[in-house]
Amino acid sequence: MFEENRICQLLRIKYPIFQGGMAWIGTAELASAVSNAGGLGIIGAGHMPPDVLRAEIQKCKGWTKAPFGVNIMLMSPFVKEVMQVVVEERVPVVTTGAGNPGEYIPALKEIGSKVIPVVASVALAKRLVRTGVDALIAEGTESGGHVGEITTMALVPQVADAVDVPIIAAGGIGDARGMAAAFALGACGVQMGTRFVLSQECIAHENYKKLVLKARDRSTVVTGRSTGHPVRVLANKLTREFEELERSGASVEELDQLGAGKLNLATHKGDVENGSVMIGQISGMLDDVLPVAEIIQNMVAKLPSVLQGAEACCK
């Protein structure tokens, strides 16, 4: 079905389906499962120290022979060391967020890695294409975790029109309908985080998954607009405390301190009231936890009928 797809050809993957690089839960277990199922699994480096990331990469290499990637948050205090690990381990694909990866591109290109940054605006997309990136992930504000302000519906076609590299759409995509919509908007691939949180291979705490399963369409909120680092999460005790602090005019330092360590508290320790449950708006339509391979096969199998249905509406 995707033999001529630009992303599949570029990365030598079967399906143009990326797993989001989620900190703490985008581990080798999840990444290797997605890659083995024909997509592109991605280890979320987050703030991992370099030795921890190296161990995850080596585990992933042991569990899959298919291409996989590492997502690097450019604001990480370990970014230079982490980039060196990625180069030494010759990771096939590197996705980046929260900055410009330009200074690292020559070293990554030298080992044959494909560099695919996440963008939330047309201006950033144009700037990064000039640095020689291979593709872009256009991520709308519907996504979980750190977000921009433009919706996927508005962002993807504008980015696709502005640059000539392949575009992967992200934010609010969880099934074949979202995939078909992404293609219609000008993308040639999709990235999903929330859908893969609700997979059997995701190591997120059971409490985390249960809360996501209970989510409805308006269950998420965005905190941290005043800090310049907005984050989409499920509403809970932590978000209420955060919002109260923001309304009282708390400093960025105070707000950052409140959020420190809260993602791990939720993902690994299961405290979903005081922890940060990063998840996208698509969570309201998800009601099951499935093996990764089944999630991907369901999307691919249903895509033709979704596209046919869309075509029928135009007659």
Disulfide bonds with the S-S distance in Angstrom:
none
